[in-house]
Amino acid sequence: MDRVKIRPAVAADAAALLEIYAPYVRETTITFEYETPGKETFAGRIEAIAAEYPYLVCEIDGRIAAYAYGHRHMERAAYQWNAELSVYVDRGQLRRGIGRALYQAVMEILKLQNVQTVYGIVTSPNENSERLHVAMGFTKRALFPQMGYKFDRWLDVAWYEKNLGGHGKDMEPFKAIGLVNPETLTRIMENCAGEIAKAL
């Protein structure tokens, strides 16, 4: 069995993903949630996003070490070619290239879905996330001061942007992930898992 595997998330992963996510809620300003969602709520989020967008988990030695996903950035029809990205890595697995490889896999899939622009929305300062986005070719487009309030302080939010497509005319509409060739999805996930395996 391969030591590293990237695969689509399913609702049954909710408990494992919450083990990764909960410390970020309780102890950091990386997420603006105040309370850790319950397992059923989180499972519903996974199902809702995964029905349309890539929602991936990375397993190392059979245990989920990280997850990442893309989702609709804004609701109006003209925004359908944009997506927002999120990645959460178990804090015992940081700085091993896992988040970067998962991010790359999500972006490669989004490109196949006709997404043209992706955004990373980052609490600022957040050195790890800011460094990740810059290293992956994102451009910092905006800084919104005092946009959120958590742990008794006001927090700035930075928007990072990366173009995936050519922004041409006569655009094909957004394509749900179920319409993407499954063999191509598998190849992307295997390639990115291989990059993680090299770094372990």
N, C-alpha and C positions, 0 to 999 in steps of 0.2 A: 504494500500500500504506500502511495506517495505520502511523504510527511506533511506536505502543504497542499491544501485544496481550497479553491474558491468555487462557490456554488451559489445559486439563488437562495435567498432567505425564504422561509415559510413561517406560518403563524406559530408552529410548534417551537420555533427558536426564541419565542418572546422571553422566556425566563432567562435563557443564557445571555441574550442581548441586554436585558435589564441589569444583569450583574455587571456588565461593562458600563452601561449608561448611568446607573444610579449614583456612583461616586462623582460623576461630572455634575449631576444635579445638586447633590448635597454639599459638595465641597468646592465647586468652581463657578466661575461666571462664563464658562465656555457655552453653556446652554442657559437660556433665560427662563427655563421652567423653575418653579419654586419647589414643587412636589414631584417625586418620582411617580410616574403613571403606574397603574396596576397592570397585571399581566394580560388581562382580557383587553384592556384599552390599548396596550402596546401591540398585541396580536392584531387588533383591528387596524392599527396604523400600518403594520407590515403588509397586510392583505390589500389595503386600499392603494398603497404606493406601488406594490409589486404587480398589481393588475395592469399598470400602464408603463412603469419605469423600471430600470434596473435597481434591484435591492440585493446586495451581495454580502455574503459572509466569508471570512477567511478562517479555515480550520487549520490548526497546527497540532499534529499528533492527536487528531480526533477531537480537539477542544476548540471552540470558537474563540479566536483571539482579537477579532475586529469585525466591523461591518461598515458598509458605505452604501449610499443610495443617491439617486437623483430624483427630483420631483418638480412639479409645475411651479414656475417662479411667480407668475401672476395669472389671474383667471381669464381675462378678456381674450378673445380669439386671436388677436394679432400678436399675443405673447407666446403662442404655442411653440415657437421655435427656440425658446429659452428654457433653461432648467437651472435649479439651484442644487448644489451638492452638499452632502454632509458625510463625515467620516468620524467614527469613534473607535479608538484602539484601547484594548485592555492596558492599564497603566503599567503593568509588568512587562509589556511587549513593545513599549515605545522605542523609537529610534532604531528600528530594525528594517525599515523600508516597507512595512506592511501597509501603512496608510497610503503611501505614495502609489504602491502597486494597485491597491483597491480603487483609488481615485482614477488611475489610468484605465482600469478595466471599465469602470462606470462611464467614463468619457468616451471610450471607443464604442461602447454600445449605444450611447446617446447619439453619437454621430450617425450610426446606422438608422436611428429613429428620426433622422432629419433635423435634429437639434443643431442650431447654428452657434449659440452662445451659452456658456455656462458661467455661473456665479458662485463664488464662495463668500458667505456673509460671516464675518469674523469679529468677535468681541476684541476690542483693541485697548491695551496691548495683549497679544497672545503670541509670543515669540515663535513657538513651534508651528502653529498654523500659518502665521504670516510667512515664515521661511519656506514651508511646504508650497504655498501658492506661488511664491516668487520662483522657486526652483522648477516648478512645473509650467512656467510660462504665462502665469496670470499677471495682469496689470491692475494695480490698485487704482480704482476709478473714483472712489469717494470715501470720505470719513464723516460720519454723522455724530456730532458730539452729544453726549448725555442722552443717548437714545433709549437706554434701559436702566432699571434701578433694581439692584440685587445686593444683598449683604450690606445694606445701609450705605450704598454709594452709587453714584451715577456712572454709567459706563458708555464709552464710545463704541461705535460699530463701523467697521471698514467693509467696503464692497470690493471684491476682487473679480475680475472678468477675464475670460479667455474665449477667443473665437475658435470654433470647431469647423465652420463651413465658410463658404464664399459669399453668403448673403446675396444670392442671385435673384433674378426675376422668375416668375412662374414657379414658385416654390411648391414642392410636394408637401402635403400636410404632415403633421406629426404622426408618426407610425407607432402604435402601441407595441410593447415589447413582444407580445404574442405573435406579431406578424413578422418578426425578425427571424431569419434562418437559424434554427436551433444549433446546427453544426457550427455556424460562425460564432454564436455565443459561447459554445463550449471551447472553441479554439482560443478565443480572447481570454476566457477564465483560466485555461490551462497555461497559456503563455505568461500571464501575470502571476500566477502561482509559482511558476518556474523562476521568475525574477526574485520572489521572496525567498524561495528555497536556496538560491545561490548566496543570499546574504546571511542565512542562519548559521 
